[in-house]
Amino acid sequence: SINFDESTVNGITELDINVSYLTQELLVEKRMLTSVAVQGSTSGEELAQLVLNYLKAEGVNPLKMMQVQTDGCSTMLGVLNGAQKNLRDEVPTLPTWGGCIAHDCSNILKSGVKALHPALVKIFPALFGCLSKHSM
């Protein structure tokens, strides 16, 4: 499976691509595959094309993808032009779902901390920073 997310840090936009795959011993291996510089648009179509172009350039057949996980924003999961929809146009066997549970959990925790006790953000900056950083 493949997991990817776009983020902008210090004015530089990148697309991080992570993969999970089976080893010859049938163990699940998870790896950070690459971080691709994004030039121009960050539309679902553009992000899907970046993923496909990278996989093809590295000799990975996109038809081997079994699942895509991203955050839940419309750019990634939009049914009309989200990245996942555009990937399914190329790989019709991909499922129609694909939000990342860890990202959803992080967003819930961030919102809960702010709503229940805003001072916790100041008391536990490392935890809150970690949640923000890992919100895909």
C-alpha positions as CSV (number, residue, x, y, z in Angstrom):
1,S,0.0,0.0,0.0
2,I,1.0,3.6,-0.4
3,N,0.6,6.5,2.0
4,F,1.3,10.1,0.9
5,D,0.8,13.6,2.0
6,E,1.7,17.1,0.8
7,S,3.0,19.8,3.2
8,T,4.6,23.2,3.0
9,V,7.4,24.0,5.4
10,N,9.4,27.3,5.1
11,G,7.9,28.0,1.7
12,I,8.9,24.6,0.2
13,T,6.1,22.3,-0.8
14,E,6.9,18.5,-0.7
15,L,5.0,15.3,-1.2
16,D,6.1,12.5,1.2
17,I,5.5,9.0,-0.1
18,N,5.6,6.0,2.3
19,V,5.0,2.4,1.3
20,S,4.1,-0.9,3.1
21,Y,4.9,-4.2,1.4
22,L,5.5,-7.9,2.0
23,T,9.0,-9.1,2.3
24,Q,10.0,-12.5,0.9
25,E,9.5,-13.8,4.5
26,L,5.9,-12.5,4.3
27,L,6.5,-9.8,6.9
28,V,5.1,-6.3,6.5
29,E,7.8,-3.7,5.9
30,K,7.0,0.0,6.2
31,R,9.4,2.5,4.6
32,M,9.6,6.2,3.8
33,L,10.1,5.9,0.1
34,T,10.8,9.5,-0.9
35,S,10.0,13.2,-0.6
36,V,9.3,14.8,-3.9
37,A,9.5,18.6,-4.4
38,V,6.1,19.9,-5.7
39,Q,6.4,22.6,-8.4
40,G,3.2,24.5,-9.1
41,S,-0.2,23.1,-8.3
42,T,-1.1,20.8,-5.4
43,S,-4.4,19.7,-6.9
44,G,-5.5,16.1,-6.5
45,E,-4.7,15.5,-10.2
46,E,-1.2,16.9,-9.9
47,L,-0.4,15.0,-6.7
48,A,-1.7,11.7,-8.1
49,Q,0.5,12.3,-11.2
50,L,3.5,13.0,-9.1
51,V,3.0,9.6,-7.3
52,L,2.5,7.7,-10.5
53,N,5.5,9.4,-12.2
54,Y,7.8,8.6,-9.3
55,L,6.6,4.9,-9.0
56,K,7.1,4.4,-12.8
57,A,10.5,6.1,-12.8
58,E,11.6,3.7,-10.0
59,G,10.3,0.7,-11.9
60,V,7.4,0.1,-9.6
61,N,4.2,-1.0,-11.4
62,P,1.3,1.1,-10.1
63,L,-1.1,-1.7,-10.8
64,K,0.5,-3.5,-7.8
65,M,-0.9,-0.9,-5.4
66,M,-3.6,-2.4,-3.2
67,Q,-4.5,0.5,-1.1
68,V,-3.9,4.3,-0.8
69,Q,-3.9,6.2,2.5
70,T,-4.0,9.9,2.8
71,D,-5.4,12.5,5.0
72,G,-9.1,13.2,4.6
73,C,-9.0,16.5,2.8
74,S,-10.9,17.0,-0.5
75,T,-7.6,17.4,-2.4
76,M,-6.8,13.8,-1.4
77,L,-10.2,12.1,-1.1
78,G,-12.5,14.2,-3.2
79,V,-14.7,12.0,-5.4
80,L,-14.6,14.3,-8.4
81,N,-10.9,15.2,-8.6
82,G,-9.1,14.0,-5.5
83,A,-5.7,12.4,-5.7
84,Q,-7.2,9.0,-4.8
85,K,-9.9,9.3,-7.5
86,N,-7.2,10.2,-10.1
87,L,-5.1,7.2,-8.9
88,R,-8.2,4.9,-9.3
89,D,-8.5,6.1,-12.9
90,E,-5.1,4.5,-13.5
91,V,-5.5,1.6,-11.1
92,P,-9.2,0.7,-11.1
93,T,-8.6,-2.1,-8.4
94,L,-7.9,0.5,-5.7
95,P,-10.7,0.7,-3.1
96,T,-12.8,3.9,-2.8
97,W,-11.8,4.5,0.8
98,G,-8.4,5.4,2.0
99,G,-8.3,8.0,4.8
100,C,-5.6,7.4,7.4
101,I,-6.8,6.4,10.8
102,A,-3.7,7.8,12.5
103,H,-4.4,11.2,10.9
104,D,-8.0,11.1,12.0
105,C,-7.0,10.2,15.5
106,S,-4.5,13.0,15.7
107,N,-7.1,15.5,14.5
108,I,-9.6,14.3,17.1
109,L,-6.9,14.6,19.9
110,K,-5.9,18.1,18.8
111,S,-9.5,19.3,18.7
112,G,-10.3,17.6,22.0
113,V,-7.4,19.1,23.8
114,K,-8.3,22.6,22.6
115,A,-12.0,22.2,23.4
116,L,-11.6,20.5,26.8
117,H,-8.8,22.5,28.2
118,P,-7.0,25.1,26.0
119,A,-4.3,25.5,28.6
120,L,-3.1,21.9,27.9
121,V,-1.7,23.2,24.6
122,K,0.7,25.4,26.6
123,I,1.3,22.8,29.3
124,F,2.1,20.0,26.9
125,P,3.7,21.8,23.9
126,A,5.8,18.8,22.9
127,L,2.8,16.5,22.7
128,F,0.7,19.0,20.9
129,G,3.6,19.8,18.5
130,C,4.0,16.1,17.8
131,L,0.3,15.7,17.1
132,S,0.5,18.7,14.7
133,K,3.6,17.4,13.0
134,H,2.2,13.9,12.5
135,S,-1.2,15.0,11.2
136,M,-0.2,14.1,7.8
